[in-house]
Amino acid sequence: MSATAGTSARRPLRAVLLALTVLLATLLAVPRAGARDAAPLDATAAATLTEVTGFGENPSALQMYLYVPASVTENPAVLVAVHYCTGSGPAMYSGTEYASLAEEYGFIVVYPSVTRASKCFDVASPQALTRGGGSDPVGIKSMVDWTVDAYGADTDRIFVTGISSGAMMTNVLLGDYPDVFAAGAAFSGVPFGCFATTDGSEWNSACAQGTVDRTAQEWGDIARAAYPGHTGTRPRMQLWHGTEDDVLRYPNFGEEIDQWTNVLGVSRTPAATDTPQSGWTRTRYGGTGDQAPVEAISLQGVGHNLYSYGVMGPMAVHFFGLDADGPAPQPPAGPCEVSVTTNAWNTGLTASVTITNTGTTAVSGWQLAFTLPAGQTITNGWNATYAPSSGAVTATNASYNGAIAVNASVSIGYQATHTGNSAAPGAYSLNGTACTLR
């Protein structure tokens, strides 16, 4: 064979090798699955549950699992589903129906997963109970941020639910990040801050046994202290508890109701009570509809492991408003609207409040309820009487402005001292019904 013929014969081979080299280099250079370090968990979950790594700040080395349904909507809502002690993200995925509900309604589910030996979430350390303080809440917030960025998720429709340790984390996340979450649903939990410890322990026996008893104002102040600079709206809360819970005892249920009604500035007296199922008692606070500011379901004779597949998940999703098109319904506004302006100086402030009757009937005699941020004390006021001077305050009409016609307004105000937090209250209710805050 001539030299020319041999060269010609080798050219196709060289071309093939060159093409293969280019193809391999191209494949190695392509980012994996939307910049996620993602790998299927098993053959059955390959198209559904994916682990995401490198999702952002993660001081406690949590794992992130993500479920993006085939039916995901444009600008989808996000639900964070937080597991129980000894559990995991994949266990929460397989043991609850949130993935199938996501397929039905088009939202995304994030499943955080603990890597520490206990498999319990940190709801006790000072870091966990402070916005941006570190530990598990920071990692979960990073998961939410990553999902919002990757999928263009709707930041007005971020929700969280959890069971046991996950229920406690639900309470913590709503306290730490009230500007991130629109609502939460806690199954067998305790109030924000109830499990607080300073010795590094993950367990607080007094809280677990239901012996930590505080006033609604005290519980509200503890939750607000996690993010003292927050002046916007607060997330709604749905609470579930069994009367025979022997792990996180039933008195915690009442303490949670105290806390979140105070945080949301609504009356502790139920606006509605019903029985969705035999043995269940549901109370709603601040509104009577399906998206009331606070909804609490007590299960008679039921223990700690109360979560019922196929029943409770859909009820939580309905409370969030995820089973309807468009944004989740906001807390029932009631027939009133409130606007407030504050002016502050070193240790003092003045607040001007306007109440508008947006209902269909005239108001004859009114009381406006709101909760002052910790450290504020009213020293004098006008156009209303104020009692008490701090904490959960009620402003009662004067003799000359008790009547508010439809679409009419009345203005009141007060002067107060403060110890650093000069923010206005974040919620108001008129005669026991929540108002729209403008």
C-alpha positions, 0 to 999 in steps of 0.5 A: 500500500502506498503512503498516499493510500495509507494516509487516505485510509486513516483520515476517516478514523481521525475524523471520527476520533476528533468528533468524539473528542469534541462531543465529550468535551461538550457534554462535560461542559454542559451544566447539570439540570438548571445548575443543580447538582441533581441525581435521581434517588431511585428508579421510581422517583427519578422524574419527581424528587431531586436532590439539590446541592449548592443552593446557598448559605447552609450553616447546619448542612441541611439537604434540599430535595425538590419536587417540580410537577410536570404540571408546574404553573408559570410563576408557581407557588412554593410549599416547604414541607418539613419532616418530623424527628427521625424523618427525612425529606424523602420520607416526608415526600413519600409519607404525605400527599403534597407531591400529588397535590402539587401535580394537581395544582401546579405548585413546587414542593421543597423538602428540607432534610436534617443531617444531624444524628437526631434528625430533628430540626433546631428550634431551640438555639438562639441562632435558630430563633433569630432572623438570619442568626444561623442554623436550620432556618437560614438553610431553609430560607436559602432553599426558598430563595434558590427555588424562587430564582430557578423557577420564577416562583411567586414570592407572595405565595410561599408557604410552610407546613410541618409535622412534630419537629417540622411543626415547631420549625413552621412556627419558627420560620413564621417568626424569623421570616414573616416577610417570606412566608404567607402562611403556615400549617403546624401539625402537633407543634409548640409556639415560637420560642417555647423550645428555647434553650441556651445550653446546646440542648435540642430538647426542652422538657418543660415545653414538651410537657406543656408546662410553659404558660405565658400570656398572649402578649408575652408569646407575641413579643417573643415571636416579634423579637425574632425580627424586630424591624418588621412592619409589614403584614404577618403570615396566617397560621393553621394549627392542629393538635390531638388532645392525647398528645403525649410527646408535645402535650395538648396545652401547647395548642392553646399557647400557640393560639395565644401567640398567633392571635396576638401576633396577627392582632385579632381577638382570642375569642373565636369568630367561628366554630364548627366540626369538620369531622367527628371528634374535631373542633375547628375554631377560627380567629379574626375571620370566619372564612376558609383563610381566616388569620388563625385557624385551629383544629383540635382532635379529641382522643388523638395522640401525637401522630395525628397526621392523616394522609389524604385528609389533612394535607388537602385541608392545609393546601386549601387554607393556603389557597393553593387549590384555587387559581391565582394568589392565595386569598388574603386574611378576611379584611372585614368592613374596615381599612386602617392607615397609619403614619408614625413620626419618631425621634430618640425615645419617642414617637407619634402615630396618626391612625385613620379608620375607614368604614368599608362595610355596607352598614354604619358603625355605631360605637367602635373599638380598635385593637392592635398590638404595640411593638415591644418597648413602646408605651402610650403616654397620651392620645387623642380622639379615643381612650387607650387601654392598656398603655402597652402590649395589646391595646384597645382604642375606644371611641370618644363620645363625639366620634362613635358613629362611622358612616359607610365610606366615612373615616375617623382619625385618632392618634397617640404619643408613645415612648420607645426603647429602639423599635419605633415601628407601627403595629402590623395589624388592626381589628375593628370590633373583633374583625380584622381590617385591611392595612394600607 
